[in-house]
Amino acid sequence: MCEDAMESAVYSLSLPAARRTCAVFDSPHSGADYPADFLARTALGPLQIRSSEDAFVDELYCDAPRFGAPLMAARVPRAYVDLNRSPEDLDPALISGTMRRFVSPRIAAGLGVIPRVVAEGRPIMTGKLTLFEARRRLAANWYPYHDRLQELIQESRRLFGVALLFDCHSMPRDALASAPEVQGRRPDIILGDRFGVSCDRWVMEGAVDVFREAGFSVARNAPFAGGYITQTYGRPRQGVHALQIEINRSLYMDEKRIERRNDFAEVASLVRRAVEGLANLGVRPLRVAAE
């Protein structure tokens, strides 16, 4: 949890004393506040239900406000509502009354906006939700999160003429089996810009340099090119650039126990250097505009 964060039931928001950059950081999968009635309906154990979380990602990026950028982090867990999915991604295998002509592979796999499974395909609950229950869950969680995120993006555009959104995630080490090797090893960081669509080239190039200078190996777009947030908000021609950041969980946590590694502080220090560099990328458009 970030210090001096504004709290809601859905997210925490840590704001800088002054906005010095057009950058905005968000962590939509870091939530771990599980409703009691939800836990009562699942047969999964405490660690299993948490297996889809981006645990501790909000802590890794917690210094963003020190560098002039807001940090928004989910409190609602991904297993309850996936904030990085479209609100239209309703799974007919989970939600009764949902009719779809086409079911995407992601929804078919149980990974809709209200997930049917967690990591490794483990079912979250038996039975179905009603469409009314699903919409109520989205109204209470998905929409408040995205309303506030859009406000932060528009504040950057209003203040600086452009917005730069960094969508922060973590990836299981096993997911890197299909990632390209970087200098003979799997990458620590994968940056996704929807293959050049969600942000201008200078954003991607700058972020690659920032993470490499901080000591991380970096790959682009494979196997993670960016999800709903990156795809939806990244509109470079409209002055909004979005870049998804995935960090290898095994660098800083025990994935099975969902605990920080003993060297967590060291890795967090390296990420802090990268966060400062990313925030400074958000100062670049201001310098260009002033020239």
N, C-alpha and C positions, 0 to 999 in steps of 0.2 A: 504494500500500500504506500502510495506517495504521501509525503508530509504536506500539510497545508492544503489537502484536497477538499474540494466541495463535493458533498456526498448526495446521492439520490439512491433509490432502491435499485436502479438499473446500472449506474456508472459512477465512477469518481472522476472528477475533473480538477486537475492541478494547473493553475494559471500563473504565468510569470508576473512579476511586479510591473513589467512594461513589455509590450510586444515589440521585440527588436528584429523580428524575422517574419517572413510570410509563411514559415514552416508550421505545420500542425502534425502532431503525433497521435496515433490512436492504436489501441490494443483491444480488438473486439472479442478475443477468445481467452482473456485472462480471468474472467469471472469465476468465482468459487462460492457464491452465496446460493446454496441449494434450498429451495422451498421445502418445508417439512412435508407437505402433502405430496410433493413430487417424489421425495425419497421414500415415502410410504408405499408408493406404487411400483417401485423398481425392485427387482431381485438382485441387482448388481451390488457388490460390496463397495466400500468407500473408495478404494483405489481404482476399481474398475470404472465407476461412474465418473471419476476424474481424469480418465485416460485420454480424453480428447481436449483437455484444457491446454492452453498455452501458459502453464504455470510459471510464475515469477517473471514473465515478460514485462509486466508493468514496472517491476522493480529495476530491471535492466535499463529501462528508458526513463527512469524516474527523475533524472537531472535535466530533462528537456526544459522545464521552466527556468532553470538557472541560466539557460542560454537564450531566453527570450521567447520560447515557444510553448504553447499549451500542450498538455498530455491528457488525453481522455482514455480511460480504461474501463472495460466492462466489469460489472459486478455480477450480472446475471450470467449463469454458466452456459456454455455452448451446448451441453446436452439438453438444456431446457429450451433455449431459443438460440439459433445460430445467427448472429448479427451480421455475418458475412455471406448471407444468402438473400435472395429476393423474397419479399413477403408473398409472392405468388408461387414460390416453390413448395407447394403443399403436397404431401405424399399420400396418395389414395390408399396405400397399404396400411397407413397409420391413422388417417383422419377420415372418418365416415362422412359421406355426403360430398366428397371431393371428386369431381369429374374432370378428367384430362384426356384430350385427344392424343397428346404426346407426353410421354414420361421420359425425362432426360436420364442419361446413365447415372448421374449423381443422385437424383431422386430415387431411381430404381435400386441403388445401392443403400438406400436408407438415410441419405445425407441431405434431406430437405431443410427448409428453414426451421422446422421442428423435427429434429432428428429421430429416426427410428432405432439407430444403433450408435454405439460409441466405437472407439478404436478396435480394430480386429473384428469388426462386424458383430459385436455382442449386442443383442437386443436390450433396449432400455426398459421396456415394459411389455406386458402381455395385454391383449385387447386393443381397443381403438379409442381415440379421442373423438368427440363430436366436433363438427365444423365450428360450432359456437365456442367451444372450449379453445380451439386453436386460434380463432380470431381474437378472443379475449386475451390470450397469452401474448399475441403479437401487439395488440393495442397497449398493453401494460408495459411492454419491454422493447420490442423492435422499434416502434415508431418514436418513442421518446429518445432513444439512443441516436437514431439517424436525424431526428429533428435538431438535436443539439450539435451533432457533428456538422451538419450543413450550416448551422449558424457560425461555427468556428471557421469554416472554409470561407463563408461570405464575409466574415469580419476581416480575414486576411486580404481578400480581394478589395474590400472597401478601404482598408488602411494602406495597402501596398500596391494595389492594381493587379496582383497575381496571388495565387495560393499554391502551396506545395505540401501535399499530404503524404506522410509516411505511415503506411499501414503495417503494423508490427506484429509478427507471428513467430512461432517456433515450429520446428519439424522434427519428427522422430528420427533417430539415427537410421532405423531400418528403411525409411522412405528414401534415403540417399543412395540406395542400391542402383537406382536408375538414373542418378545424377551424373553428369559428365565429370571426369576427374580434372582437377586443377593442380598442375605440377605434380602429378603422380598420386594424388590423394583426393578423397571426397571433399567437397567444399564445406566450409563453416557457415557461409552465408549464401543464400540464393536471392537475387533481386529480380522482381517481376514487373515488367512494364507492358504486359500484354503484347509483347513482341513489337515494341516501339509505338504503340497506340496511345497509352495512358499518360505519357509524359514526353517532353522533348528530349532530344539526345543528350543535351548538356546535363540534365538531371541524372540520368542513368550513369553517364561517364563520371560525373562528379561523385556519385554515391559509391561506385566501384573503387575509385581512388581513395575515398574516405575510409572505407572498411579495410582496404589493403594496407593503408598507412597505419591503421590501428593494429595490424598484425593478423588479420583474418584472410583466409582464402575465399575467393568469391566466384560464383557462377551466375549466369543469367538465364532466367525463363524456363529452365528445365531442372526438375519436373514441375516447378511451380511458377506460372506466368502471371498470377494475380487472380483474385477472386472477385466477388460481387462488388466490394467497395472500390477496389482499384478500377474495375471496368466501368462502374457507374459514375464515379466522381472524376475520373481522369478525363478531362476535356481540355487539352492544351490550347486549342484554338479559342476557347472561352476563358483562358487564363487560369485554369486549374490543372495542375500536374499531380499525378498520383503514382506512387511507387510502393510495391509490396516488398517487405523485408522478412525473410525467413532465416532463423538462426538454428543451428543444430543443437537440440536440447541436451545431448550428451556432453556438451562442452561445460555446462554449468549445473546440471542436476542428475540425480539418480532417477532414471525414467520409471523404473519399477516401483520404487518407494515414493516417488514424487517428493523428493527432498533435495535441498541445495547441496551441491558438492562442497567439500572442504575448501576448495579454491574458488568458490562462487565470487568472493569479493574481488579476486584478481581478474576474473573474466568480466565482471561488472565494470571494473575500472577501464578495461579496453573498450567495452561498449560505450562507456561515458565519453571517451575520446571521440568515438565515431558519432555519437549524438551531437557533440559540439560541432563537429565538421558538417554534419547534415544541416544543423541549424544555420551554420554559416552559408551553406548553399542557398538558403532562403534569403540571404542578404544580397546575393548577386543581382537579382532582378532590380533591387532598389538602386544599386550602383549604376547599372546600365541605364535605368530611367533617368538618373541624375546627370548622366553624361551628355 
